[in-house]
Amino acid sequence: MSYSETIGYLYSLQKFGLKLGLNNIEALLRALGRPEGDFYSVHVAGTNGKGSTSAMIANLLRFAGFKTGLFTSPHMVRFTERIRIDFEEIDEVDVVRLTELIRKKIPDGINPTFFEFITALAFKYFSERKIDVAVVEVGMGGRLDATNVINPLVSVITKIGLDHKEFLGETLGEIAMEKAGIIKRCVPVVSALQDEEAMSVIEKKSVEMNSQLYVYGKDFKGDLKDLTPAGLIFDYKDEGLELKDLSIPLTGAHQLENACLAIKAFILFLEQQDSRAVRQQLNKEKKLFQNYCSNIKNLCWPGRLELFKADGMHFLFDGAHNPQAAQRLSEALRDIYRKFYKRFILILGIMADKDAEGIIRAFDGLCDIIISTRPDYKRALDAETLRKKIEALQKAANNSIYRAETVREAIEMARYLYRQGDLIVITGSFYTVGEAKVVLGERESLRTLRESMEKKRV
């Protein structure tokens, strides 16, 4: 098969829908020789922030000398974004080769879903390339997610919110129970400071599994020192360890917590390797850890408050796809970007199964112009329905509301309405952001100039 035919085959597996359960992936991995056992791993679940946190953990491990795999979802532009080693995307040739290999080994009676298949593909690729450790982001939930076949050295749970309720449960407690399903016996757990209902579930599960729990704000913390559109500067503090003036190129106050989760997970991973030696390093060689953690500043993780300039206009990409993420984006717009831009033009495209009303409310009275649109994806909410929802929820706001049938048309409309000092904000879904990036010149099948430059710089 060609690469395009291979991608077509992979996407055709979506006809098998979404299956929560481990039977398929277990059978598939057995047929492949259990590749997930050939490397160490860190497992990351949560509702918001798990992609950024996973990328930061991988960045820390890489600069500490580990050959590091990273498996995340969804991708924005290229399928190959999902599977990386030392931040280099899997080659298209390997996608074709491994897809053909796995197809031949699918056991009789097994119809793997898209996510089950690519999870097996990622693990097989990591095994072949003899990585030291993989940072694996949960696809959805945790307990029954296809990635939950690994036995990690550290489990991480980022902020939990109400999302995927049709699959995970109606309450924070029910959803937290699914996320906490990644907690393995005697494996340390790092968690964001959760709402009381979710925190109680994680604490109970940790005790049940005899797993030491470390909670942000209680057992370790970060002190924010500066916050700009270019990122944030902070100090990290943790039982006798204090790292000063760390920086990350991801902006938004919420990234402080994600960065500290990543650092704590990194330290625990090293302790699992050799607890005594690492503790001695923490106590006697803080400069070493300062150097390790300072390398977070080299992180390149697109689609999270990502500023982009094209044709003299300023764009901000953010994949906020639920009310909590949208609220964080709106806070960043108010607290940071309002100092630098006169008007916000919001391009909004949302999936039909998401809480569109909650996302829209997060931007109440904030944006001068709102353009509803629909990314080219079957689950997307149509632009006119979205426009009506925006009008109903923002009718008291002093803004203008438009509709564009496609993301390309929305960008052209924003260009027409753009004035010097404006910021065009594109959000609502990673699918919307990904399509916008293609419209603005990023190639789906080629690595970007930015990525090539980043690789050379590192």
KOLVODREN-658910 format. One record per residue (C-alpha): residue number from 1; residue in one letter; chain; z, y, x. Coordinates in Angstrom, 1 decimal. Layout:
// residues N
NODE   num   residuo   cadena       up    north     east
NODE   NUM         A        A        Z        Y        X
...
***
This chain:
// residues 458
NODE   num   residuo   cadena       up    north     east
NODE     1         M        A      0.0      0.0      0.0
NODE     2         S        A     -0.5      3.6      1.0
NODE     3         Y        A      2.5      5.9      1.1
NODE     4         S        A      1.6      7.5     -2.2
NODE     5         E        A      1.2      4.1     -3.8
NODE     6         T        A      4.6      3.1     -2.5
NODE     7         I        A      6.3      6.1     -3.9
NODE     8         G        A      4.5      5.4     -7.2
NODE     9         Y        A      5.9      1.9     -7.2
NODE    10         L        A      9.4      3.1     -6.5
NODE    11         Y        A      9.3      5.6     -9.3
NODE    12         S        A      7.9      2.9    -11.6
NODE    13         L        A     11.2      1.1    -11.2
NODE    14         Q        A     12.8      3.9    -13.4
NODE    15         K        A     11.4      1.9    -16.3
NODE    16         F        A     14.4     -0.4    -15.8
NODE    17         G        A     16.6      2.6    -16.5
NODE    18         L        A     20.1      3.2    -15.2
NODE    19         K        A     22.3      0.2    -14.7
NODE    20         L        A     25.9      0.5    -13.7
NODE    21         G        A     27.0     -2.7    -12.1
NODE    22         L        A     26.8     -4.5     -8.7
NODE    23         N        A     25.1     -7.8     -9.6
NODE    24         N        A     21.6     -6.7     -8.8
NODE    25         I        A     22.4     -4.9     -5.6
NODE    26         E        A     24.6     -7.8     -4.4
NODE    27         A        A     21.8    -10.3     -5.0
NODE    28         L        A     19.2     -8.0     -3.3
NODE    29         L        A     21.4     -7.4     -0.2
NODE    30         R        A     22.1    -11.1      0.1
NODE    31         A        A     18.4    -11.8      0.2
NODE    32         L        A     18.1     -9.2      3.0
NODE    33         G        A     20.8    -10.7      5.1
NODE    34         R        A     23.7     -8.3      4.1
NODE    35         P        A     22.5     -5.3      6.2
NODE    36         E        A     25.3     -3.1      4.9
NODE    37         G        A     27.7     -5.1      7.1
NODE    38         D        A     25.9     -4.1     10.3
NODE    39         F        A     27.5     -0.6     10.6
NODE    40         Y        A     30.6      1.4      9.8
NODE    41         S        A     30.5      3.7      6.8
NODE    42         V        A     32.2      6.6      5.1
NODE    43         H        A     31.8      6.7      1.3
NODE    44         V        A     31.7      9.9     -0.7
NODE    45         A        A     32.1     10.3     -4.5
NODE    46         G        A     32.7     13.2     -6.7
NODE    47         T        A     31.0     15.5     -9.2
NODE    48         N        A     30.4     18.6     -7.2
NODE    49         G        A     30.1     19.1     -3.5
NODE    50         K        A     29.6     15.5     -2.4
NODE    51         G        A     26.2     16.1     -0.9
NODE    52         S        A     27.4     19.1      1.2
NODE    53         T        A     30.5     17.2      2.2
NODE    54         S        A     28.5     14.1      3.2
NODE    55         A        A     26.1     16.2      5.3
NODE    56         M        A     29.1     17.9      7.1
NODE    57         I        A     30.7     14.5      7.8
NODE    58         A        A     27.4     13.2      9.2
NODE    59         N        A     27.1     16.4     11.3
NODE    60         L        A     30.5     15.9     12.8
NODE    61         L        A     30.0     12.2     13.6
NODE    62         R        A     26.6     12.9     15.2
NODE    63         F        A     28.0     15.5     17.5
NODE    64         A        A     30.9     13.2     18.4
NODE    65         G        A     28.3     10.8     19.8
NODE    66         F        A     27.8      8.4     16.9
NODE    67         K        A     24.3      7.4     15.8
NODE    68         T        A     24.7      8.4     12.2
NODE    69         G        A     22.8      7.5      9.1
NODE    70         L        A     23.0      9.6      5.9
NODE    71         F        A     22.1      8.4      2.4
NODE    72         T        A     22.0     11.1     -0.3
NODE    73         S        A     20.5     11.8     -3.7
NODE    74         P        A     18.5     13.3     -5.2
NODE    75         H        A     15.8     14.7     -3.0
NODE    76         M        A     14.3     18.1     -3.6
NODE    77         V        A     10.9     18.0     -2.1
NODE    78         R        A     10.3     14.7     -0.2
NODE    79         F        A     11.5     11.2     -1.0
NODE    80         T        A     12.3     10.8      2.7
NODE    81         E        A     15.0     13.5      2.5
NODE    82         R        A     17.3     10.8      1.0
NODE    83         I        A     17.5      8.6      4.1
NODE    84         R        A     18.1     10.1      7.5
NODE    85         I        A     19.4      9.1     11.0
NODE    86         D        A     20.8     11.9     13.0
NODE    87         F        A     19.3     14.2     10.4
NODE    88         E        A     15.8     13.0     11.0
NODE    89         E        A     14.2     11.8      7.8
NODE    90         I        A     12.9      8.3      7.6
NODE    91         D        A      9.2      8.0      8.5
NODE    92         E        A      6.8      7.4      5.7
NODE    93         V        A      5.5      4.3      7.6
NODE    94         D        A      8.9      2.8      7.4
NODE    95         V        A      9.2      3.6      3.7
NODE    96         V        A      6.0      1.6      3.1
NODE    97         R        A      6.9     -1.3      5.4
NODE    98         L        A     10.4     -1.7      4.0
NODE    99         T        A      9.3     -1.4      0.4
NODE   100         E        A      6.8     -4.2      0.9
NODE   101         L        A      9.5     -6.3      2.7
NODE   102         I        A     12.0     -5.9     -0.1
NODE   103         R        A      9.5     -6.5     -2.9
NODE   104         K        A      8.8    -10.0     -1.4
NODE   105         K        A     12.5    -10.8     -1.2
NODE   106         I        A     13.6     -9.7     -4.7
NODE   107         P        A     15.4    -12.8     -6.1
NODE   108         D        A     14.0    -14.4     -9.3
NODE   109         G        A     15.4    -12.9    -12.5
NODE   110         I        A     16.4     -9.7    -10.8
NODE   111         N        A     14.8     -6.4    -11.8
NODE   112         P        A     16.3     -3.7     -9.5
NODE   113         T        A     16.4     -0.2    -10.7
NODE   114         F        A     15.0      2.7     -8.6
NODE   115         F        A     18.4      3.5     -7.2
NODE   116         E        A     19.3     -0.1     -6.4
NODE   117         F        A     16.1     -0.6     -4.6
NODE   118         I        A     16.3      2.5     -2.4
NODE   119         T        A     20.0      1.8     -1.7
NODE   120         A        A     18.9     -1.6     -0.3
NODE   121         L        A     16.1      0.1      1.6
NODE   122         A        A     18.4      2.6      3.2
NODE   123         F        A     20.9     -0.1      4.3
NODE   124         K        A     18.1     -2.2      5.7
NODE   125         Y        A     16.7      0.7      7.6
NODE   126         F        A     20.1      1.7      9.0
NODE   127         S        A     20.6     -1.9     10.1
NODE   128         E        A     17.2     -2.2     11.8
NODE   129         R        A     17.8      1.1     13.7
NODE   130         K        A     21.2     -0.1     14.8
NODE   131         I        A     23.2      3.0     13.7
NODE   132         D        A     26.9      3.2     14.4
NODE   133         V        A     28.0      4.7     11.1
NODE   134         A        A     26.4      5.7      7.7
NODE   135         V        A     27.7      8.4      5.5
NODE   136         V        A     26.9      7.2      2.0
NODE   137         E        A     26.9      9.5     -1.0
NODE   138         V        A     27.6      7.8     -4.4
NODE   139         G        A     24.7      8.1     -6.8
NODE   140         M        A     26.8      8.3    -10.0
NODE   141         G        A     30.4      7.5    -10.7
NODE   142         G        A     31.6      5.1     -8.0
NODE   143         R        A     33.2      1.9     -9.4
NODE   144         L        A     29.9      0.4    -10.6
NODE   145         D        A     27.5      2.5     -8.4
NODE   146         A        A     25.0      0.5     -6.3
NODE   147         T        A     26.5      2.0     -3.1
NODE   148         N        A     29.9      0.5     -3.9
NODE   149         V        A     29.1     -2.7     -1.9
NODE   150         I        A     30.1     -1.1      1.4
NODE   151         N        A     33.6     -1.4      3.0
NODE   152         P        A     34.1      2.0      4.4
NODE   153         L        A     36.6      3.2      7.0
NODE   154         V        A     37.3      6.3      4.9
NODE   155         S        A     36.7      7.1      1.2
NODE   156         V        A     36.2     10.7      0.1
NODE   157         I        A     36.4     12.2     -3.4
NODE   158         T        A     35.2     15.7     -3.9
NODE   159         K        A     35.9     17.9     -6.9
NODE   160         I        A     35.6     16.0    -10.2
NODE   161         G        A     34.2     17.6    -13.4
NODE   162         L        A     32.8     16.6    -16.7
NODE   163         D        A     29.3     15.3    -16.0
NODE   164         H        A     27.4     12.1    -17.0
NODE   165         K        A     29.8     11.7    -19.9
NODE   166         E        A     27.5      9.3    -21.6
NODE   167         F        A     28.0      6.9    -18.7
NODE   168         L        A     31.4      7.7    -17.2
NODE   169         G        A     33.7      8.7    -20.0
NODE   170         E        A     34.6     11.7    -22.2
NODE   171         T        A     37.7     12.9    -20.3
NODE   172         L        A     38.5     13.9    -16.7
NODE   173         G        A     40.8     10.9    -16.5
NODE   174         E        A     38.1      8.5    -17.5
NODE   175         I        A     35.6     10.0    -15.1
NODE   176         A        A     38.2     10.0    -12.3
NODE   177         M        A     38.8      6.3    -12.9
NODE   178         E        A     35.1      5.7    -12.2
NODE   179         K        A     35.1      7.9     -9.1
NODE   180         A        A     38.4      6.3     -7.8
NODE   181         G        A     36.6      3.0     -8.0
NODE   182         I        A     35.4      3.6     -4.4
NODE   183         I        A     38.9      3.3     -3.1
NODE   184         K        A     39.3      0.1     -1.1
NODE   185         R        A     42.5     -1.7     -0.1
NODE   186         C        A     44.2     -0.2      2.8
NODE   187         V        A     41.3      2.3      3.4
NODE   188         P        A     42.5      6.0      3.7
NODE   189         V        A     41.4      8.3      1.0
NODE   190         V        A     40.6     12.1      1.3
NODE   191         S        A     40.5     14.0     -2.0
NODE   192         A        A     39.9     17.5     -3.2
NODE   193         L        A     42.8     19.1     -5.1
NODE   194         Q        A     41.9     17.9     -8.6
NODE   195         D        A     43.0     18.9    -12.1
NODE   196         E        A     46.2     17.2    -13.0
NODE   197         E        A     44.6     14.5    -15.2
NODE   198         A        A     42.1     13.4    -12.5
NODE   199         M        A     44.7     13.7     -9.7
NODE   200         S        A     47.1     11.4    -11.4
NODE   201         V        A     44.4      8.7    -11.7
NODE   202         I        A     43.5      9.0     -8.0
NODE   203         E        A     47.1      8.9     -6.9
NODE   204         K        A     47.8      5.8     -9.0
NODE   205         K        A     44.7      4.0     -7.7
NODE   206         S        A     45.6      4.8     -4.1
NODE   207         V        A     49.1      3.3     -4.6
NODE   208         E        A     47.6      0.3     -6.3
NODE   209         M        A     45.2     -0.3     -3.3
NODE   210         N        A     47.9      0.5     -0.7
NODE   211         S        A     45.6      3.3      0.5
NODE   212         Q        A     47.0      6.4      2.2
NODE   213         L        A     45.9      9.5      0.2
NODE   214         Y        A     45.4     12.9      1.8
NODE   215         V        A     44.9     15.8     -0.6
NODE   216         Y        A     43.4     19.2      0.2
NODE   217         G        A     46.0     22.0     -0.1
NODE   218         K        A     48.9     19.5      0.3
NODE   219         D        A     48.3     17.4      3.4
NODE   220         F        A     45.7     19.6      5.1
NODE   221         K        A     44.1     23.0      4.3
NODE   222         G        A     41.7     25.7      5.3
NODE   223         D        A     42.3     29.5      5.6
NODE   224         L        A     39.2     31.5      4.8
NODE   225         K        A     38.7     34.4      7.2
NODE   226         D        A     35.2     35.7      6.3
NODE   227         L        A     32.6     35.1      3.6
NODE   228         T        A     29.1     36.4      3.9
NODE   229         P        A     25.6     35.4      2.6
NODE   230         A        A     25.1     33.7      6.0
NODE   231         G        A     28.1     31.4      5.6
NODE   232         L        A     31.9     31.4      6.1
NODE   233         I        A     34.4     31.4      8.9
NODE   234         F        A     37.7     29.6      8.5
NODE   235         D        A     40.7     28.0     10.2
NODE   236         Y        A     41.6     24.3      9.6
NODE   237         K        A     45.3     23.2      9.6
NODE   238         D        A     46.5     19.6      9.6
NODE   239         E        A     49.9     18.2     10.7
NODE   240         G        A     50.1     19.7     14.1
NODE   241         L        A     46.4     20.4     14.5
NODE   242         E        A     45.0     23.9     14.0
NODE   243         L        A     41.3     24.6     14.7
NODE   244         K        A     40.4     28.3     14.8
NODE   245         D        A     37.4     30.3     13.8
NODE   246         L        A     35.2     27.4     12.6
NODE   247         S        A     32.0     28.4     10.8
NODE   248         I        A     29.5     26.8      8.5
NODE   249         P        A     26.1     28.1      7.4
NODE   250         L        A     26.9     27.3      3.7
NODE   251         T        A     28.2     30.1      1.7
NODE   252         G        A     30.5     30.2     -1.3
NODE   253         A        A     34.3     30.0     -1.3
NODE   254         H        A     34.1     26.4     -2.6
NODE   255         Q        A     32.5     25.2      0.7
NODE   256         L        A     35.8     25.9      2.4
NODE   257         E        A     37.3     22.9      0.6
NODE   258         N        A     34.3     20.7      1.2
NODE   259         A        A     34.3     21.6      5.0
NODE   260         C        A     38.0     20.7      5.2
NODE   261         L        A     37.4     17.4      3.4
NODE   262         A        A     34.7     16.6      5.9
NODE   263         I        A     36.9     17.4      8.9
NODE   264         K        A     39.8     15.3      7.6
NODE   265         A        A     37.5     12.4      6.9
NODE   266         F        A     36.1     12.8     10.4
NODE   267         I        A     39.5     12.7     12.0
NODE   268         L        A     40.5      9.6      9.9
NODE   269         F        A     37.3      7.8     10.8
NODE   270         L        A     38.1      8.3     14.5
NODE   271         E        A     41.7      7.2     14.0
NODE   272         Q        A     40.4      4.0     12.4
NODE   273         Q        A     38.5      3.4     15.6
NODE   274         D        A     41.5      3.8     17.9
NODE   275         S        A     44.5      5.4     16.2
NODE   276         R        A     46.6      5.8     19.3
NODE   277         A        A     43.9      7.3     21.5
NODE   278         V        A     42.7      9.7     18.8
NODE   279         R        A     46.2     10.9     18.0
NODE   280         Q        A     46.7     11.6     21.7
NODE   281         Q        A     43.5     13.6     21.7
NODE   282         L        A     44.7     15.5     18.7
NODE   283         N        A     48.0     16.4     20.4
NODE   284         K        A     46.8     16.9     23.9
NODE   285         E        A     43.1     17.8     23.7
NODE   286         K        A     42.7     20.1     20.8
NODE   287         K        A     39.8     21.8     22.5
NODE   288         L        A     37.8     18.6     22.2
NODE   289         F        A     38.2     18.6     18.4
NODE   290         Q        A     37.6     22.3     18.3
NODE   291         N        A     34.3     21.6     20.0
NODE   292         Y        A     33.4     18.7     17.7
NODE   293         C        A     34.2     20.7     14.6
NODE   294         S        A     32.5     23.9     15.8
NODE   295         N        A     29.2     22.0     15.6
NODE   296         I        A     29.4     22.2     11.8
NODE   297         K        A     27.7     25.6     12.3
NODE   298         N        A     24.5     23.8     13.2
NODE   299         L        A     24.3     22.2      9.8
NODE   300         C        A     21.1     22.6      7.8
NODE   301         W        A     21.6     21.5      4.2
NODE   302         P        A     19.1     23.1      1.8
NODE   303         G        A     19.4     23.8     -1.9
NODE   304         R        A     23.0     25.0     -1.8
NODE   305         L        A     23.1     28.8     -1.9
NODE   306         E        A     20.1     28.8      0.4
NODE   307         L        A     18.5     32.2      1.0
NODE   308         F        A     14.8     32.2      1.5
NODE   309         K        A     12.3     35.1      2.1
NODE   310         A        A      8.7     34.9      1.0
NODE   311         D        A      6.1     37.7      0.7
NODE   312         G        A      8.8     40.3      1.2
NODE   313         M        A     10.9     39.0     -1.7
NODE   314         H        A     14.3     37.4     -1.5
NODE   315         F        A     15.1     34.0     -3.2
NODE   316         L        A     18.3     32.1     -3.5
NODE   317         F        A     18.1     28.3     -4.2
NODE   318         D        A     21.0     26.4     -5.7
NODE   319         G        A     20.9     23.1     -7.4
NODE   320         A        A     23.8     23.8     -9.8
NODE   321         H        A     23.3     21.3    -12.5
NODE   322         N        A     26.6     21.4    -14.4
NODE   323         P        A     29.0     24.1    -15.6
NODE   324         Q        A     31.4     23.8    -12.7
NODE   325         A        A     28.6     24.1    -10.1
NODE   326         A        A     27.0     27.0    -12.1
NODE   327         Q        A     30.4     28.8    -12.2
NODE   328         R        A     30.7     28.5     -8.4
NODE   329         L        A     27.2     29.9     -8.1
NODE   330         S        A     28.0     32.8    -10.4
NODE   331         E        A     31.2     33.5     -8.5
NODE   332         A        A     29.2     33.7     -5.3
NODE   333         L        A     26.7     36.1     -6.9
NODE   334         R        A     29.5     38.4     -8.1
NODE   335         D        A     31.7     38.2     -5.0
NODE   336         I        A     29.1     38.1     -2.2
NODE   337         Y        A     25.5     38.8     -3.2
NODE   338         R        A     26.3     41.7     -5.5
NODE   339         K        A     27.2     43.7     -2.4
NODE   340         F        A     23.7     43.3     -1.0
NODE   341         Y        A     21.4     43.2     -4.1
NODE   342         K        A     20.9     45.5     -7.0
NODE   343         R        A     19.6     43.1     -9.6
NODE   344         F        A     19.5     39.3    -10.2
NODE   345         I        A     16.5     37.6    -11.6
NODE   346         L        A     17.5     34.2    -12.8
NODE   347         I        A     15.0     31.3    -13.1
NODE   348         L        A     16.7     28.5    -15.0
NODE   349         G        A     15.4     25.0    -15.5
NODE   350         I        A     17.9     22.3    -16.8
NODE   351         M        A     17.7     18.6    -17.6
NODE   352         A        A     18.0     17.8    -21.3
NODE   353         D        A     21.0     15.5    -20.7
NODE   354         K        A     23.1     18.2    -19.1
NODE   355         D        A     25.5     20.7    -20.6
NODE   356         A        A     22.9     23.6    -20.9
NODE   357         E        A     25.3     25.8    -22.9
NODE   358         G        A     28.0     25.5    -20.3
NODE   359         I        A     25.6     26.3    -17.5
NODE   360         I        A     24.2     29.3    -19.3
NODE   361         R        A     27.7     30.7    -20.1
NODE   362         A        A     28.5     30.7    -16.4
NODE   363         F        A     26.0     33.5    -15.9
NODE   364         D        A     27.2     35.6    -18.9
NODE   365         G        A     26.5     39.3    -18.3
NODE   366         L        A     25.6     38.7    -14.6
NODE   367         C        A     21.8     38.6    -14.5
NODE   368         D        A     19.5     41.4    -15.4
NODE   369         I        A     16.5     39.2    -16.1
NODE   370         I        A     16.6     35.5    -17.1
NODE   371         I        A     13.4     33.3    -17.2
NODE   372         S        A     13.7     29.9    -18.8
NODE   373         T        A     11.4     27.2    -17.5
NODE   374         R        A     10.8     23.5    -17.3
NODE   375         P        A     10.4     21.5    -14.1
NODE   376         D        A      7.8     18.8    -14.2
NODE   377         Y        A     10.2     15.9    -14.9
NODE   378         K        A     10.5     13.8    -18.0
NODE   379         R        A     14.2     14.5    -18.6
NODE   380         A        A     13.8     18.3    -18.4
NODE   381         L        A     14.7     20.5    -21.3
NODE   382         D        A     11.6     22.3    -22.7
NODE   383         A        A     11.4     26.0    -21.8
NODE   384         E        A     11.4     27.3    -25.4
NODE   385         T        A     14.5     25.3    -26.4
NODE   386         L        A     16.2     26.6    -23.3
NODE   387         R        A     15.1     30.2    -24.1
NODE   388         K        A     16.7     30.0    -27.5
NODE   389         K        A     19.9     28.7    -26.1
NODE   390         I        A     20.0     31.6    -23.6
NODE   391         E        A     19.3     34.1    -26.4
NODE   392         A        A     22.1     32.7    -28.6
NODE   393         L        A     24.6     32.7    -25.8
NODE   394         Q        A     23.7     35.9    -24.0
NODE   395         K        A     22.6     38.2    -26.9
NODE   396         A        A     25.5     40.6    -26.2
NODE   397         A        A     24.5     40.9    -22.6
NODE   398         N        A     22.2     43.8    -21.4
NODE   399         N        A     19.5     41.6    -20.0
NODE   400         S        A     15.8     40.6    -20.6
NODE   401         I        A     15.0     37.0    -21.5
NODE   402         Y        A     11.6     35.5    -20.8
NODE   403         R        A     10.0     32.0    -21.0
NODE   404         A        A      7.6     30.3    -18.6
NODE   405         E        A      6.2     26.9    -19.3
NODE   406         T        A      6.2     25.8    -15.6
NODE   407         V        A      8.2     26.6    -12.5
NODE   408         R        A      5.1     28.1    -10.9
NODE   409         E        A      4.6     30.4    -13.9
NODE   410         A        A      8.3     31.4    -13.7
NODE   411         I        A      8.0     32.4    -10.0
NODE   412         E        A      4.8     34.4    -10.7
NODE   413         M        A      6.6     36.2    -13.6
NODE   414         A        A      9.6     36.9    -11.3
NODE   415         R        A      7.2     38.3     -8.7
NODE   416         Y        A      5.7     40.6    -11.3
NODE   417         L        A      9.1     41.8    -12.4
NODE   418         Y        A     10.6     42.1     -8.9
NODE   419         R        A     11.7     45.4     -7.5
NODE   420         Q        A     13.0     46.2     -4.0
NODE   421         G        A     16.6     45.2     -3.8
NODE   422         D        A     16.3     42.3     -6.3
NODE   423         L        A     17.3     38.7     -5.7
NODE   424         I        A     15.5     35.9     -7.4
NODE   425         V        A     18.0     33.1     -8.1
NODE   426         I        A     16.5     29.6     -8.9
NODE   427         T        A     18.9     27.1    -10.3
NODE   428         G        A     19.8     24.6    -13.1
NODE   429         S        A     18.7     21.4    -11.4
NODE   430         F        A     17.7     20.1     -7.9
NODE   431         Y        A     14.4     19.2     -9.6
NODE   432         T        A     13.8     22.9    -10.4
NODE   433         V        A     14.8     24.0     -6.9
NODE   434         G        A     12.5     21.3     -5.3
NODE   435         E        A      9.5     22.3     -7.4
NODE   436         A        A     10.1     26.0     -6.5
NODE   437         K        A     10.2     25.1     -2.8
NODE   438         V        A      6.8     23.4     -3.2
NODE   439         V        A      5.4     26.4     -5.0
NODE   440         L        A      6.6     28.7     -2.3
NODE   441         G        A      5.0     26.6      0.5
NODE   442         E        A      7.1     23.7      1.5
NODE   443         R        A      5.1     20.5      1.8
NODE   444         E        A      6.1     17.3      0.0
NODE   445         S        A      4.8     14.9      2.7
NODE   446         L        A      5.3     17.0      5.8
NODE   447         R        A      8.4     18.1      7.6
NODE   448         T        A      8.9     21.8      7.4
NODE   449         L        A      8.7     24.2     10.3
NODE   450         R        A     12.4     25.0      9.8
NODE   451         E        A     13.3     21.4     10.2
NODE   452         S        A     11.2     21.0     13.3
NODE   453         M        A     12.8     24.1     14.8
NODE   454         E        A     16.2     22.9     13.9
NODE   455         K        A     15.5     19.5     15.7
NODE   456         K        A     14.3     21.3     18.8
NODE   457         R        A     17.3     23.7     18.8
NODE   458         V        A     19.8     20.8     18.5
***
